[in-house]
Amino acid sequence: MLEIRDVDKVYHTRGKPPVHAVRALNMDVRTGEIVALLGSSGCGKTSTLRMIAGFESVSTGSIALAQRPIHDLPPARRRVAMAFEGYSLYPPLTVRENIAFALKAQQLSRAEIASRVDSIARLVEIEDILDHHPRALSGGQQQRVSLARALVRDADLYLLDEPMGQLEPQLRAVLRGRIKGLLAERGMTAIFVTHDQTEASALADRIAVMEDGVLQQFASERELKSRPANLFVASFIGEPPMNLLDTAVAQQEGGFRLSAGADIAFNIPNQSLDPKAQQTLAQAERIKVGIRPQRIAIGSGEARLRVVSNQWLGDQSHIAGECAGHLLVAVTSRKIAARPGDVVPCGLEAGHLHLFGADGVCIRHAEAR
C-alpha cells in the first residue's frame, strides 16, 4: 500500500512568490490498485507523481510504500518504476538496451532478460524497432519505449506520466486494454497522470480529481458522476459536463421551492434532505443545482427548449438549447428531428438534481437510476 500523509509541495524561485503546487494531500492506494491522477494543467498531479518517485522533495508530510517511509530516500532505493512524459531515454543505447537496462542490474540471465524485453515490446507494439536508437524514433514510439522500460521492471509501484498522450487514438485504445490487463494479471500497483477522462475511466479503479493543488475527490468513476463532492467535480467530470443552474430558494410547506426563472422551478420535499441540507437551504437565498445531460428528457415535460445545435454522434444525440434564459445540454440515445430554432418539450425532474451549498459542497445528490 502507498500512504500519502499531509503532503505539501511549495516551489521557491528567487525574486518570485512561492508556488504552492500541492496542498495537504492525503491518499491511500491499495496494493494491486490502479489509480489515475486527473486534472487540468497546473493542478498538482505531476508534482505529486514526482514526489512519490523521488524526483521532487516533499516540503512537508510523509510518503510510505509497503510500510517503508520513502519520502527521504533517493529514487533508486524506492522500488518505484516511472515512465516519464518526456521519455528520458538513454540516447547511446538501442531500444532493446533501454528496456533491458534495469533488468541487467537485477543480474537476471540473458535468456530471461531477452524473454521479458520481447514480451513487453509485443504488448506495446515496438518489436520492429528494438535495434533502433531513440533519435530515430517518433514521439509516439519513444513514449512506448519509456512505457515498456517501466512496465518490464519488478517494482512495488509503477508511475506513469501521461503514458499515451503522443499516440494516435486507435493505438491508444488498444494499448489501454492491454496495459490494464497486464497490471491486473500481475497485481501491479500503478498511478498514472492524465488530463483525459476517457483514459482515466478506461484504466483506473479509482480516480483522484485534483484542482489548484487540492485533492477534490478520490473515488470510482461511477461515484464521481453520481455523487460528486462539490461543484468543481460535478462540472469537471462527465462528457458533456453537468448542467448548472443558479436558483432562488423559498421555503414552502413540507420543503423548498427552487426557481431558476419564471419557467423552471423545482419542489424539493424535506424527506429528500438530511437535517444538514435542510438547514443549509433554510439559511440560503440562492444555491446552485446541477443536472446531468443524460437526465434531461427530450420530447416530454413541461419546460421548453429552443434548440441551438443538434449533433448526432452515431449512438446518441447531443442537443444544446436555451431554456428560460439558461443554456442546457441534453443527451439521448434517440435520434431527434430538431433543427436550430425549433422549440421542443423537455423534462427537468427535481429528483434528478444535485444541490450545492454556497461553499460549493454538494448537500444532496440526485436519486439513483
Summary of the structure (lengths in Angstrom):
residues: 369
radius of gyration: 24.6
end to end distance: 34.0
largest distance: 78.9
contacts: 1152
relative contact order: 0.11
helix: 30%
strand: 35%
